[in-house]
Amino acid sequence: RATRSGNVFENARYAVLVLYMTDDLGLKPGVIGLVLAAGSVGFFLGALPPGWAARRFGLGRAITGSMVVIWIGELLFPLAAGPNRVAVPVLIAALFLTGLGGPAYDVNQFSLRQAITPDALLGRVNASLRVVIRGAVPIGALLGGLIGELFGLRAVMLFAAFGGLSSLLWLWRSPIPSLESVPPHARE
């Protein structure tokens, strides 16, 4: 549920992000390229420590902590405003944090799912979850477009930021945060 709801809100934002930067913030194409390039460094760095974080802090805390980092980044998008010297660093930080948390979350939660699924069911579970999780992407994009059309682009950023909290709440209400490692005998 956390991943599915995260995909809805994240893709609502991504559907209109460039329009938000051009129309609402008045950024030029070169500046947008700089924002996307600099912010994307977080994705690279986020791919480095997932295994280390799970060993150091426990699997559940690594998954939950990475979701918190993503949500903090999500909260920054609607705060981007004012002149370029203010809006650009906020956008870079937002993209950096969502990028930093994303790979760490994905690697650890998919690893947990694969570890607890019996071998005979692994293909079916993986395929079914991919349909549910990836099926949320176009729904989020459609919502982002509709909200942007009806209420404006900043409204989409607010929708994504505060809606993204639902992902964190789904996660916190699960047994995942208390997991130190994969439960013993999980695949039996």
Accessible surface in RSA format (square Angstrom, percent):
REM  Atomic radii and reference values for relative SASA: ProtOr
REM  Chains: A
REM  Algorithm: Lee & Richards
REM  Probe-radius: 1.40
REM  Slices: 20
REM RES _ NUM      All-atoms   Total-Side   Main-Chain    Non-polar    All polar
REM                ABS   REL    ABS   REL    ABS   REL    ABS   REL    ABS   REL
RES ARG A   1   170.52  71.6 131.54  67.1  38.98  92.8  23.94  32.7 146.58  88.8
RES ALA A   2     9.73   8.9   7.20  11.1   2.53   5.8   7.20  10.1   2.53   6.7
RES THR A   3    16.18  11.5  12.50  12.7   3.68   8.8  12.59  16.9   3.59   5.4
RES ARG A   4    94.10  39.5  93.83  47.8   0.28   0.7  24.24  33.1  69.87  42.3
RES SER A   5    16.01  13.5  13.13  17.5   2.88   6.6  16.01  34.1   0.00   0.0
RES GLY A   6    18.96  23.4   0.00   N/A  18.96  23.4  17.18  47.2   1.78   4.0
RES ASN A   7    16.10  11.1  15.88  15.3   0.22   0.5   0.00   0.0  16.10  15.6
RES VAL A   8    22.70  14.9  22.70  20.5   0.00   0.0  22.70  19.7   0.00   0.0
RES PHE A   9    31.45  15.7  31.45  19.5   0.00   0.0  31.45  19.1   0.00   0.0
RES GLU A  10    51.53  29.6  51.03  38.6   0.50   1.2   7.31  14.1  44.22  36.1
RES ASN A  11    25.32  17.5  24.59  23.8   0.73   1.8   0.76   1.8  24.56  23.7
RES ALA A  12     0.00   0.0   0.00   0.0   0.00   0.0   0.00   0.0   0.00   0.0
RES ARG A  13     0.30   0.1   0.30   0.2   0.00   0.0   0.30   0.4   0.00   0.0
RES TYR A  14    81.18  37.9  63.76  36.3  17.42  45.3  58.35  43.9  22.82  28.1
RES ALA A  15    50.33  46.3   9.99  15.4  40.33  91.8  23.66  33.3  26.66  70.6
RES VAL A  16     7.78   5.1   7.19   6.5   0.59   1.4   7.78   6.8   0.00   0.0
RES LEU A  17     5.39   3.0   5.23   3.7   0.17   0.4   5.23   3.7   0.17   0.4
RES VAL A  18    81.06  53.3  79.69  72.1   1.37   3.3  79.69  69.2   1.37   3.7
RES LEU A  19    91.38  50.9  90.87  65.0   0.52   1.3  90.87  63.8   0.52   1.4
RES TYR A  20     0.00   0.0   0.00   0.0   0.00   0.0   0.00   0.0   0.00   0.0
RES MET A  21     0.17   0.1   0.17   0.1   0.00   0.0   0.00   0.0   0.17   0.2
RES THR A  22    48.06  34.2  37.27  37.8  10.79  25.7  34.06  45.8  14.00  21.2
RES ASP A  23    99.61  69.8  66.69  66.4  32.92  77.8  22.44  52.8  77.17  77.0
RES ASP A  24    66.16  46.3  32.97  32.8  33.18  78.5  10.98  25.8  55.18  55.0
RES LEU A  25    19.57  10.9   2.70   1.9  16.87  42.4   6.87   4.8  12.70  34.2
RES GLY A  26    45.31  55.9   0.00   N/A  45.31  55.9  28.66  78.6  16.66  37.3
RES LEU A  27     6.62   3.7   0.02   0.0   6.60  16.6   0.02   0.0   6.60  17.8
RES LYS A  28   141.87  69.2 141.58  86.9   0.29   0.7  87.73  79.0  54.13  57.7
RES PRO A  29   109.39  79.7  98.24  89.6  11.15  40.5 101.66  83.9   7.72  48.0
RES GLY A  30    60.21  74.3   0.00   N/A  60.21  74.3  45.35 124.4  14.87  33.3
RES VAL A  31    38.71  25.5  37.37  33.8   1.34   3.2  38.48  33.4   0.23   0.6
RES ILE A  32    12.42   7.1  12.42   9.2   0.00   0.0  12.42   8.9   0.00   0.0
RES GLY A  33    36.42  44.9   0.00   N/A  36.42  44.9  32.42  89.0   4.00   9.0
RES LEU A  34   103.47  57.6  96.69  69.2   6.78  17.0 101.62  71.4   1.86   5.0
RES VAL A  35     0.00   0.0   0.00   0.0   0.00   0.0   0.00   0.0   0.00   0.0
RES LEU A  36    65.15  36.3  64.15  45.9   1.00   2.5  64.59  45.4   0.55   1.5
RES ALA A  37    67.18  61.8  50.16  77.4  17.02  38.7  59.67  84.0   7.51  19.9
RES ALA A  38    32.24  29.6  21.28  32.8  10.96  24.9  28.19  39.7   4.05  10.7
RES GLY A  39     0.00   0.0   0.00   N/A   0.00   0.0   0.00   0.0   0.00   0.0
RES SER A  40    53.89  45.5  48.68  65.0   5.21  12.0  26.45  56.3  27.44  38.4
RES VAL A  41    72.98  48.0  69.22  62.7   3.76   9.1  72.61  63.1   0.37   1.0
RES GLY A  42     0.00   0.0   0.00   N/A   0.00   0.0   0.00   0.0   0.00   0.0
RES PHE A  43    77.96  39.0  74.80  46.3   3.16   8.2  74.99  45.5   2.97   8.5
RES PHE A  44   133.04  66.6 125.58  77.8   7.46  19.4 132.59  80.4   0.45   1.3
RES LEU A  45    67.65  37.7  65.04  46.5   2.61   6.6  65.04  45.7   2.61   7.0
RES GLY A  46     0.00   0.0   0.00   N/A   0.00   0.0   0.00   0.0   0.00   0.0
RES ALA A  47    58.67  53.9  40.10  61.9  18.58  42.3  40.12  56.5  18.55  49.1
RES LEU A  48   118.64  66.1  88.40  63.2  30.23  76.0  90.65  63.7  27.99  75.3
RES PRO A  49    44.54  32.5  41.93  38.2   2.60   9.5  44.54  36.8   0.00   0.0
RES PRO A  50     5.55   4.0   5.55   5.1   0.00   0.0   5.55   4.6   0.00   0.0
RES GLY A  51    33.22  41.0   0.00   N/A  33.22  41.0  26.92  73.9   6.30  14.1
RES TRP A  52   133.68  53.6 131.31  63.6   2.38   5.6 106.74  56.9  26.94  43.7
RES ALA A  53    16.52  15.2  16.52  25.5   0.00   0.0  16.52  23.3   0.00   0.0
RES ALA A  54    17.57  16.2  13.41  20.7   4.16   9.5  13.71  19.3   3.86  10.2
RES ARG A  55   186.19  78.2 151.40  77.2  34.78  82.8  83.43 114.0 102.75  62.3
RES ARG A  56   151.26  63.5 127.21  64.8  24.05  57.3  31.52  43.1 119.74  72.6
RES PHE A  57    89.21  44.6  85.79  53.1   3.42   8.9  89.21  54.1   0.00   0.0
RES GLY A  58     3.93   4.8   0.00   N/A   3.93   4.8   2.47   6.8   1.46   3.3
RES LEU A  59    12.70   7.1  12.70   9.1   0.00   0.0  12.70   8.9   0.00   0.0
RES GLY A  60     0.00   0.0   0.00   N/A   0.00   0.0   0.00   0.0   0.00   0.0
RES ARG A  61   118.68  49.8 112.15  57.2   6.52  15.5  57.97  79.2  60.71  36.8
RES ALA A  62     8.55   7.9   0.27   0.4   8.28  18.8   5.68   8.0   2.87   7.6
RES ILE A  63     0.18   0.1   0.18   0.1   0.00   0.0   0.18   0.1   0.00   0.0
RES THR A  64    12.47   8.9  12.47  12.6   0.00   0.0  12.47  16.7   0.00   0.0
RES GLY A  65    31.82  39.2   0.00   N/A  31.82  39.2  30.94  84.9   0.88   2.0
RES SER A  66     9.09   7.7   3.49   4.7   5.60  12.9   7.08  15.1   2.01   2.8
RES MET A  67     8.95   4.6   8.95   5.9   0.00   0.0   3.37   2.9   5.58   7.4
RES VAL A  68    44.88  29.5  44.88  40.6   0.00   0.0  44.88  39.0   0.00   0.0
RES VAL A  69    43.40  28.6  43.05  39.0   0.35   0.8  43.40  37.7   0.00   0.0
RES ILE A  70    29.80  17.0  29.80  22.2   0.00   0.0  29.80  21.5   0.00   0.0
RES TRP A  71    49.95  20.0  49.21  23.8   0.74   1.7  49.95  26.6   0.00   0.0
RES ILE A  72    79.42  45.2  79.30  59.1   0.11   0.3  79.30  57.1   0.11   0.3
RES GLY A  73     0.00   0.0   0.00   N/A   0.00   0.0   0.00   0.0   0.00   0.0
RES GLU A  74     8.58   4.9   8.23   6.2   0.35   0.8   4.31   8.3   4.26   3.5
RES LEU A  75    44.73  24.9  42.69  30.5   2.04   5.1  42.69  30.0   2.04   5.5
RES LEU A  76    40.50  22.6  40.50  29.0   0.00   0.0  40.50  28.4   0.00   0.0
RES PHE A  77     0.32   0.2   0.32   0.2   0.00   0.0   0.32   0.2   0.00   0.0
RES PRO A  78    12.12   8.8   4.38   4.0   7.73  28.1   4.38   3.6   7.73  48.1
RES LEU A  79   118.37  65.9 100.93  72.2  17.44  43.8 104.03  73.1  14.34  38.6
RES ALA A  80     0.00   0.0   0.00   0.0   0.00   0.0   0.00   0.0   0.00   0.0
RES ALA A  81    42.20  38.8  39.48  60.9   2.71   6.2  40.14  56.5   2.06   5.4
RES GLY A  82    50.79  62.6   0.00   N/A  50.79  62.6  31.20  85.6  19.59  43.9
RES PRO A  83    67.09  48.9  53.30  48.6  13.80  50.2  66.35  54.8   0.74   4.6
RES ASN A  84    65.36  45.1  60.33  58.3   5.04  12.1  23.94  57.6  41.42  40.0
RES ARG A  85   193.02  81.0 167.49  85.4  25.53  60.8  77.26 105.6 115.77  70.2
RES VAL A  86    72.07  47.4  67.84  61.4   4.23  10.2  71.32  62.0   0.75   2.0
RES ALA A  87     0.07   0.1   0.07   0.1   0.00   0.0   0.07   0.1   0.00   0.0
RES VAL A  88    16.89  11.1  16.89  15.3   0.00   0.0  16.89  14.7   0.00   0.0
RES PRO A  89    70.54  51.4  63.09  57.5   7.45  27.1  66.15  54.6   4.39  27.3
RES VAL A  90    34.93  23.0  31.86  28.8   3.08   7.4  34.93  30.4   0.00   0.0
RES LEU A  91     0.32   0.2   0.32   0.2   0.00   0.0   0.32   0.2   0.00   0.0
RES ILE A  92    43.34  24.7  43.34  32.3   0.00   0.0  43.34  31.2   0.00   0.0
RES ALA A  93    38.03  35.0  33.00  50.9   5.03  11.4  38.00  53.5   0.04   0.1
RES ALA A  94     0.00   0.0   0.00   0.0   0.00   0.0   0.00   0.0   0.00   0.0
RES LEU A  95     6.71   3.7   6.71   4.8   0.00   0.0   6.71   4.7   0.00   0.0
RES PHE A  96    57.35  28.7  57.35  35.5   0.00   0.0  57.35  34.8   0.00   0.0
RES LEU A  97    42.98  23.9  42.98  30.8   0.00   0.0  42.98  30.2   0.00   0.0
RES THR A  98     5.36   3.8   1.81   1.8   3.56   8.5   1.81   2.4   3.56   5.4
RES GLY A  99     0.00   0.0   0.00   N/A   0.00   0.0   0.00   0.0   0.00   0.0
RES LEU A 100    52.21  29.1  50.51  36.1   1.70   4.3  50.51  35.5   1.70   4.6
RES GLY A 101     1.92   2.4   0.00   N/A   1.92   2.4   1.92   5.3   0.00   0.0
RES GLY A 102    15.02  18.5   0.00   N/A  15.02  18.5  14.99  41.1   0.03   0.1
RES PRO A 103    24.80  18.1  18.54  16.9   6.25  22.7  24.27  20.0   0.52   3.3
RES ALA A 104    11.41  10.5  11.41  17.6   0.00   0.0  11.41  16.1   0.00   0.0
RES TYR A 105    12.83   6.0  12.83   7.3   0.00   0.0   8.20   6.2   4.64   5.7
RES ASP A 106    59.80  41.9  59.80  59.5   0.00   0.0  12.38  29.1  47.42  47.3
RES VAL A 107    72.62  47.8  66.23  60.0   6.39  15.4  72.37  62.9   0.25   0.7
RES ASN A 108     5.61   3.9   5.61   5.4   0.00   0.0   0.00   0.0   5.61   5.4
RES GLN A 109     9.20   5.1   7.11   5.2   2.09   5.0   6.38  13.6   2.83   2.1
RES PHE A 110    35.60  17.8  35.60  22.1   0.00   0.0  35.60  21.6   0.00   0.0
RES SER A 111    55.81  47.2  48.05  64.1   7.76  17.9  30.48  64.9  25.34  35.5
RES LEU A 112    10.46   5.8  10.31   7.4   0.15   0.4  10.38   7.3   0.08   0.2
RES ARG A 113    50.14  21.1  48.46  24.7   1.67   4.0  15.46  21.1  34.67  21.0
RES GLN A 114    79.95  44.7  79.45  58.1   0.50   1.2  16.41  34.9  63.54  48.2
RES ALA A 115    25.52  23.5  19.11  29.5   6.41  14.6  23.91  33.7   1.61   4.3
RES ILE A 116    72.22  41.1  62.85  46.8   9.37  22.6  62.85  45.3   9.37  25.4
RES THR A 117     9.23   6.6   7.41   7.5   1.82   4.3   3.62   4.9   5.61   8.5
RES PRO A 118    47.59  34.7  47.30  43.1   0.29   1.0  47.59  39.3   0.00   0.0
RES ASP A 119   109.52  76.7  90.32  89.9  19.20  45.4  36.46  85.8  73.06  72.9
RES ALA A 120    85.25  78.4  57.04  88.0  28.21  64.2  70.08  98.7  15.17  40.2
RES LEU A 121    74.46  41.5  74.46  53.3   0.00   0.0  74.46  52.3   0.00   0.0
RES LEU A 122    49.59  27.6  49.59  35.5   0.00   0.0  49.59  34.8   0.00   0.0
RES GLY A 123    54.29  67.0   0.00   N/A  54.29  67.0  43.23 118.6  11.06  24.8
RES ARG A 124   156.01  65.5 150.79  76.9   5.22  12.4  77.72 106.2  78.29  47.4
RES VAL A 125    45.24  29.8  41.70  37.7   3.54   8.5  45.24  39.3   0.00   0.0
RES ASN A 126    46.20  31.9  45.29  43.8   0.91   2.2   6.07  14.6  40.13  38.8
RES ALA A 127    59.30  54.5  50.42  77.8   8.88  20.2  58.15  81.9   1.14   3.0
RES SER A 128    65.62  55.4  58.18  77.6   7.44  17.1  35.87  76.4  29.75  41.7
RES LEU A 129    52.46  29.2  52.46  37.5   0.00   0.0  52.46  36.8   0.00   0.0
RES ARG A 130    89.22  37.5  88.70  45.2   0.53   1.3  34.76  47.5  54.46  33.0
RES VAL A 131   110.91  73.0 102.67  92.9   8.24  19.9 109.53  95.2   1.38   3.7
RES VAL A 132    66.10  43.5  57.08  51.7   9.02  21.7  63.18  54.9   2.92   7.9
RES ILE A 133     6.79   3.9   6.79   5.1   0.00   0.0   6.79   4.9   0.00   0.0
RES ARG A 134   122.09  51.3 117.04  59.7   5.05  12.0  48.54  66.3  73.55  44.6
RES GLY A 135    32.80  40.4   0.00   N/A  32.80  40.4  28.50  78.2   4.30   9.6
RES ALA A 136     2.98   2.7   1.40   2.2   1.58   3.6   2.44   3.4   0.54   1.4
RES VAL A 137    47.16  31.0  47.16  42.7   0.00   0.0  47.16  41.0   0.00   0.0
RES PRO A 138    83.68  61.0  75.45  68.8   8.23  29.9  79.83  65.9   3.85  23.9
RES ILE A 139    97.28  55.4  95.80  71.4   1.48   3.6  97.06  69.9   0.22   0.6
RES GLY A 140     0.00   0.0   0.00   N/A   0.00   0.0   0.00   0.0   0.00   0.0
RES ALA A 141    37.17  34.2  33.73  52.0   3.44   7.8  33.73  47.5   3.44   9.1
RES LEU A 142   115.77  64.5 108.48  77.6   7.29  18.3 115.06  80.8   0.71   1.9
RES LEU A 143    60.58  33.7  60.58  43.3   0.00   0.0  60.58  42.5   0.00   0.0
RES GLY A 144     0.00   0.0   0.00   N/A   0.00   0.0   0.00   0.0   0.00   0.0
RES GLY A 145    33.72  41.6   0.00   N/A  33.72  41.6  28.50  78.2   5.23  11.7
RES LEU A 146    90.58  50.4  89.59  64.1   0.99   2.5  89.59  62.9   0.99   2.7
RES ILE A 147    27.88  15.9  27.83  20.7   0.04   0.1  27.88  20.1   0.00   0.0
RES GLY A 148    12.07  14.9   0.00   N/A  12.07  14.9   3.25   8.9   8.82  19.8
RES GLU A 149   148.01  85.0 117.60  89.0  30.41  72.4  41.13  79.6 106.88  87.3
RES LEU A 150   125.98  70.2  95.55  68.4  30.43  76.5  97.92  68.8  28.06  75.5
RES PHE A 151   148.03  74.1 115.45  71.5  32.58  84.8 123.86  75.1  24.17  69.2
RES GLY A 152    31.43  38.8   0.00   N/A  31.43  38.8  29.06  79.8   2.37   5.3
RES LEU A 153    22.75  12.7  20.65  14.8   2.11   5.3  20.65  14.5   2.11   5.7
RES ARG A 154    77.44  32.5  76.73  39.1   0.71   1.7  47.48  64.9  29.96  18.2
RES ALA A 155    28.39  26.1  21.01  32.4   7.37  16.8  23.15  32.6   5.23  13.9
RES VAL A 156     0.00   0.0   0.00   0.0   0.00   0.0   0.00   0.0   0.00   0.0
RES MET A 157     0.48   0.2   0.00   0.0   0.48   1.1   0.00   0.0   0.48   0.6
RES LEU A 158    80.26  44.7  79.08  56.6   1.18   3.0  79.48  55.8   0.78   2.1
RES PHE A 159    59.53  29.8  49.38  30.6  10.15  26.4  58.43  35.4   1.10   3.1
RES ALA A 160     0.30   0.3   0.18   0.3   0.12   0.3   0.18   0.3   0.12   0.3
RES ALA A 161     0.07   0.1   0.00   0.0   0.07   0.2   0.00   0.0   0.07   0.2
RES PHE A 162   120.48  60.3 110.02  68.1  10.46  27.2 110.51  67.0   9.97  28.5
RES GLY A 163    14.28  17.6   0.00   N/A  14.28  17.6  12.60  34.6   1.68   3.8
RES GLY A 164     8.79  10.8   0.00   N/A   8.79  10.8   6.65  18.3   2.14   4.8
RES LEU A 165    53.03  29.5  53.03  37.9   0.00   0.0  53.03  37.2   0.00   0.0
RES SER A 166    34.55  29.2  31.79  42.4   2.76   6.4  32.69  69.6   1.86   2.6
RES SER A 167     1.39   1.2   1.39   1.9   0.00   0.0   1.35   2.9   0.04   0.1
RES LEU A 168     2.52   1.4   2.52   1.8   0.00   0.0   2.52   1.8   0.00   0.0
RES LEU A 169    83.50  46.5  83.47  59.7   0.03   0.1  83.50  58.6   0.00   0.0
RES TRP A 170    99.22  39.8  91.35  44.2   7.87  18.5  79.67  42.5  19.55  31.7
RES LEU A 171     5.44   3.0   4.01   2.9   1.43   3.6   5.44   3.8   0.00   0.0
RES TRP A 172   125.22  50.3 105.14  50.9  20.09  47.2  91.30  48.7  33.93  55.0
RES ARG A 173   202.57  85.1 163.72  83.5  38.85  92.5  55.31  75.6 147.26  89.3
RES SER A 174    34.68  29.3  20.29  27.1  14.39  33.2  25.90  55.2   8.78  12.3
RES PRO A 175   104.02  75.8  95.20  86.8   8.82  32.1 103.63  85.6   0.40   2.5
RES ILE A 176    41.88  23.8  41.88  31.2   0.00   0.0  41.88  30.2   0.00   0.0
RES PRO A 177    29.70  21.6  25.30  23.1   4.39  16.0  25.68  21.2   4.01  25.0
RES SER A 178    87.33  73.8  63.61  84.9  23.72  54.6  52.96 112.8  34.37  48.2
RES LEU A 179    36.36  20.2  34.48  24.7   1.88   4.7  36.35  25.5   0.01   0.0
RES GLU A 180   103.27  59.3  92.02  69.6  11.25  26.8  59.65 115.4  43.62  35.6
RES SER A 181    70.71  59.8  64.90  86.6   5.81  13.4  39.66  84.5  31.05  43.5
RES VAL A 182    56.80  37.4  45.89  41.5  10.91  26.3  45.89  39.9  10.91  29.6
RES PRO A 183    48.53  35.4  42.27  38.5   6.26  22.8  45.93  37.9   2.60  16.2
RES PRO A 184   113.41  82.7  90.69  82.7  22.72  82.6 101.25  83.6  12.16  75.6
RES HIS A 185   138.64  75.8 112.24  78.0  26.40  67.5  86.33  89.0  52.30  60.9
RES ALA A 186    28.95  26.6   3.79   5.8  25.16  57.2  12.92  18.2  16.03  42.5
RES ARG A 187    96.47  40.5  84.48  43.1  11.99  28.5  41.51  56.7  54.96  33.3
RES GLU A 188   165.44  95.0 101.71  76.9  63.73 151.7  78.50 151.8  86.94  71.0
END  Absolute sums over single chains surface
CHAIN  1 A     9605.1       8000.9       1604.3       6948.6       2656.6
END  Absolute sums over all chains
TOTAL          9605.1       8000.9       1604.3       6948.6       2656.6
